[in-house]
Amino acid sequence: MELPNRKLPRMRGYDYSQEAAYFVTICSYERKPIFGEIIKTGNTHVFTPSRIEELVRLTYVQLPSRFPEFDLVHFSLLPNHLHFLTIKKERQDGVRISLSDLVGAFKSLSDRAVRNEISLQKIWQKSFHDHIIRDEQDFQTHWLYIEENVNRWFEDEYL
């Protein structure tokens, strides 16, 4: 049996430790809605977070103390995935930390925080999706995408 060709998760040949802005998407394990629920009332969509979401958010906001070279500029959690925008700066000491290092630590730390309080098998699916921001318009487009994400929830193909 021949396996399908899989798309590489990172851009081949790109140095993810260099200064750049990134848009990141990470999905929950099996895309289960473990982070909360969205309720639609009229034209308003309200996200009600779960305790897992609170632990994941707390881990996220604490990342800059561990990774000061990353500015975490925008973030949105939905029931089964999250998005964030980050800007990677150069370190003065020459240590090269990549986007994968940041995401890997985030997933590990948040997984540990959840397991310490709630007994779950896994909270994250393998890997993550990234988009390298190309210019100010691209940055604004992804910022707006994060802002409006909760309002598109019921159109999500992975519900």
Backbone torsions as a table, in degrees:
resi	resn	phi	psi	omega
1	MET	NA	131.8	-179.1
2	GLU	-92.0	128.7	179.6
3	LEU	-80.3	149.5	179.2
4	PRO	-69.9	151.5	174.4
5	ASN	-73.6	125.1	179.9
6	ARG	-98.2	144.1	176.2
7	LYS	-72.5	135.7	175.8
8	LEU	-66.3	137.3	-177.4
9	PRO	-72.5	-23.4	179.2
10	ARG	-117.5	154.6	179.4
11	MET	-68.0	124.5	-178.5
12	ARG	-61.4	129.7	175.9
13	GLY	82.8	-4.8	-178.7
14	TYR	-86.4	137.6	179.2
15	ASP	-92.0	102.0	-177.4
16	TYR	-77.0	5.0	175.4
17	SER	-99.1	-2.8	179.6
18	GLN	-82.6	164.0	178.2
19	GLU	-62.6	128.2	179.3
20	ALA	-174.8	168.3	172.8
21	ALA	-108.2	142.3	-177.0
22	TYR	-133.2	145.5	169.6
23	PHE	-107.8	127.2	-174.8
24	VAL	-124.5	139.5	173.2
25	THR	-125.2	131.4	176.1
26	ILE	-128.8	131.7	-178.5
27	CYS	-102.6	151.0	174.7
28	SER	-70.4	158.2	179.1
29	TYR	-58.0	126.7	-178.2
30	GLU	56.1	21.6	178.7
31	ARG	54.5	32.5	178.6
32	LYS	-73.3	141.4	-178.1
33	PRO	-80.4	70.3	-174.4
34	ILE	-92.7	-9.9	-174.6
35	PHE	-91.9	-7.7	-179.8
36	GLY	146.9	-164.9	178.2
37	GLU	-139.8	155.1	177.1
38	ILE	-112.6	127.8	179.8
39	ILE	-113.5	132.0	179.7
40	LYS	-100.5	121.8	175.0
41	THR	-126.6	105.7	-175.1
42	GLY	66.6	-125.1	179.2
43	ASN	-95.8	4.6	-176.7
44	THR	-104.2	137.2	175.2
45	HIS	-114.5	125.8	-178.2
46	VAL	-120.0	126.1	177.5
47	PHE	-91.6	123.6	176.2
48	THR	-107.5	110.9	-175.0
49	PRO	-75.2	150.4	172.1
50	SER	-90.5	174.5	175.4
51	ARG	-64.2	-33.7	177.6
52	ILE	-61.6	-43.4	178.3
53	GLU	-59.0	-43.7	-178.9
54	GLU	-61.0	-41.2	179.2
55	LEU	-68.4	-40.1	178.2
56	VAL	-65.1	-44.9	179.6
57	ARG	-62.1	-42.8	179.1
58	LEU	-61.2	-42.8	177.0
59	THR	-61.2	-43.9	-179.1
60	TYR	-59.8	-48.2	-176.3
61	VAL	-69.1	-18.3	177.9
62	GLN	-88.1	-8.4	-177.8
63	LEU	-57.8	-39.5	-178.1
64	PRO	-60.3	-24.3	176.9
65	SER	-69.1	-27.6	178.8
66	ARG	-93.7	-30.9	-177.1
67	PHE	-128.5	74.3	-176.9
68	PRO	-66.8	-14.3	178.8
69	GLU	-77.1	-5.8	177.7
70	PHE	-110.6	124.7	169.7
71	ASP	-93.5	119.0	178.5
72	LEU	-91.0	107.3	-167.8
73	VAL	-102.7	-22.2	178.9
74	HIS	-158.7	147.1	-170.7
75	PHE	-153.2	142.1	175.8
76	SER	-150.2	127.1	174.4
77	LEU	-107.6	135.9	174.3
78	LEU	-120.4	176.6	-174.8
79	PRO	-54.2	-34.2	-175.8
80	ASN	-128.9	10.3	177.2
81	HIS	-162.9	170.6	174.8
82	LEU	-138.0	158.0	174.0
83	HIS	-128.7	146.3	168.1
84	PHE	-150.5	154.7	173.4
85	LEU	-108.7	135.4	177.6
86	THR	-139.3	150.8	175.7
87	ILE	-117.4	122.6	-179.4
88	LYS	-92.5	124.9	176.8
89	LYS	-107.1	158.2	176.7
90	GLU	-73.5	140.6	175.7
91	ARG	-85.8	145.5	-179.9
92	GLN	-74.3	-24.3	-176.7
93	ASP	-89.0	1.2	176.9
94	GLY	82.3	-3.6	178.0
95	VAL	-68.6	134.5	-176.6
96	ARG	-103.6	109.3	177.7
97	ILE	-109.9	131.3	-176.5
98	SER	-102.2	169.4	174.8
99	LEU	-58.6	-40.0	178.6
100	SER	-62.7	-34.9	175.9
101	ASP	-62.5	-44.9	179.3
102	LEU	-62.0	-50.9	-177.3
103	VAL	-65.2	-42.4	179.3
104	GLY	-60.6	-44.1	177.8
105	ALA	-64.7	-43.1	178.8
106	PHE	-58.6	-47.7	-178.9
107	LYS	-64.2	-42.5	-179.9
108	SER	-65.8	-47.5	-178.7
109	LEU	-65.5	-41.7	-179.7
110	SER	-70.6	-37.0	176.2
111	ASP	-60.9	-44.2	179.0
112	ARG	-63.5	-42.8	179.7
113	ALA	-61.5	-41.4	179.7
114	VAL	-69.2	-45.0	-179.3
115	ARG	-63.8	-31.6	178.3
116	ASN	-67.4	-25.3	-177.0
117	GLU	-111.0	-34.1	-175.2
118	ILE	-129.9	133.3	-179.2
119	SER	-82.9	102.0	176.7
120	LEU	-130.5	153.7	176.4
121	GLN	-70.3	-64.4	-177.9
122	LYS	-140.6	151.1	172.2
123	ILE	-114.8	-18.0	-176.2
124	TRP	-118.3	143.8	169.7
125	GLN	-80.3	164.0	179.9
126	LYS	-65.2	149.0	173.8
127	SER	64.3	-164.3	178.6
128	PHE	-164.3	164.4	177.0
129	HIS	-103.3	138.5	174.3
130	ASP	-131.4	156.6	173.2
131	HIS	-134.7	125.4	177.7
132	ILE	-81.0	120.5	-178.8
133	ILE	-71.3	130.1	-172.9
134	ARG	-94.7	-32.4	-178.1
135	ASP	-162.0	-177.9	-176.9
136	GLU	-61.9	-39.1	179.2
137	GLN	-64.8	-41.6	177.1
138	ASP	-62.2	-41.4	177.7
139	PHE	-61.0	-47.5	-179.3
140	GLN	-63.7	-37.9	178.1
141	THR	-61.6	-44.8	-179.5
142	HIS	-74.1	-32.1	173.9
143	TRP	-60.4	-49.2	-179.8
144	LEU	-63.3	-38.7	177.3
145	TYR	-57.1	-45.6	178.3
146	ILE	-63.5	-44.8	-179.5
147	GLU	-57.1	-42.2	-173.3
148	GLU	-94.7	2.0	-172.6
149	ASN	-57.8	-43.9	-178.0
150	VAL	-61.9	-31.9	-179.6
151	ASN	-75.4	-15.0	177.3
152	ARG	-98.9	3.7	-172.6
153	TRP	-53.8	-44.9	-174.6
154	PHE	-75.3	-4.6	174.2
155	GLU	-98.7	-2.9	-175.9
156	ASP	-62.0	129.9	-178.6
157	GLU	-72.0	-14.2	-177.1
158	TYR	-103.7	17.4	178.0
159	LEU	-66.8	NA	NA
